[in-house]
């Protein structure tokens, strides 16, 4: 071997942390949820435009924001509930609660 060169030693892949994996999973689901919220908001605006003869732009903006943000916040909270349940954090809390009730 020439001077200054080292033999290449393969390094093992780092083990992914569960917290990082959960965050990536949340953002992947949140992107799909954001797309769904935009579709729901568009449908709501179309329904308001179809049913009302004197449509004002302010009413359409309020309808889009109201419907879209409601779906977005509700879906985000439900996503957090499901991710929390699948991560095992809820099991640890339930075990602690069962231990406290046994002591009484």
C-alpha positions in Angstrom: 0.0 0.0 0.0 1.3 3.5 -0.8 2.1 5.9 1.9 -1.0 8.0 3.1 -3.6 5.5 1.9 -5.7 3.6 4.4 -7.6 0.4 3.9 -11.3 1.1 3.5 -13.2 -0.3 6.5 -17.0 -0.5 6.0 -19.1 1.2 8.7 -22.4 -0.2 9.8 -25.5 1.8 9.1 -26.7 3.8 12.0 -29.7 2.4 13.8 -32.7 4.7 13.2 -34.2 6.1 16.4 -37.9 5.4 17.0 -38.6 9.1 17.7 -37.1 10.1 14.3 -39.1 7.4 12.6 -42.4 8.6 14.2 -41.7 12.2 13.2 -41.2 11.1 9.6 -44.3 9.0 9.7 -46.3 12.0 11.0 -45.1 14.4 8.3 -45.8 11.8 5.6 -49.4 11.4 6.9 -49.8 15.2 7.4 -48.9 15.9 3.8 -51.7 13.5 2.6 -54.0 15.1 5.2 -53.2 18.6 3.9 -54.0 17.5 0.3 -57.3 16.1 1.6 -58.1 19.3 3.5 -57.5 21.4 0.3 -59.9 19.1 -1.6 -62.6 19.4 1.1 -62.2 23.2 1.2 -62.6 23.3 -2.6 -65.7 21.2 -2.5 -67.1 23.4 0.3 -66.5 26.6 -1.8 -68.1 25.0 -4.9 -71.2 24.1 -2.9 -71.5 27.6 -1.5 -71.1 29.1 -4.9 -73.7 26.8 -6.4 -76.3 27.4 -3.7 -76.0 31.2 -3.2 -76.8 33.8 -5.8 -75.1 36.8 -4.2 -71.7 35.3 -3.4 -69.1 37.6 -1.9 -65.4 36.8 -2.0 -65.2 37.2 1.8 -67.7 34.4 2.3 -65.8 32.1 0.0 -62.5 32.8 1.8 -64.1 32.2 5.2 -65.7 28.9 3.9 -62.4 27.7 2.5 -60.5 28.5 5.6 -63.1 27.2 8.0 -63.6 23.9 6.2 -59.9 23.4 5.4 -58.5 24.2 8.8 -61.2 22.2 10.6 -60.3 19.1 8.6 -56.6 19.8 9.0 -56.6 20.2 12.7 -59.0 17.3 13.3 -57.0 15.0 11.1 -53.7 16.1 12.7 -55.0 15.4 16.2 -56.3 12.0 15.2 -52.9 11.2 13.5 -51.2 12.1 16.7 -53.5 9.8 18.7 -52.8 6.8 16.4 -49.1 7.4 16.3 -49.0 7.7 20.1 -50.9 4.4 20.5 -48.6 2.6 18.1 -45.4 4.0 19.7 -46.0 2.2 23.1 -46.2 5.4 25.2 -49.8 4.7 26.0 -48.9 1.2 27.3 -46.4 2.7 29.8 -49.1 5.1 31.1 -51.7 2.3 31.4 -49.2 0.2 33.4 -48.5 3.0 35.8 -52.2 3.7 36.3 -52.8 0.0 37.0 -50.0 -0.1 39.6 -51.5 3.0 41.4 -55.0 1.3 41.5 -53.5 -1.9 43.0 -51.9 0.1 45.9 -55.3 1.5 47.0 
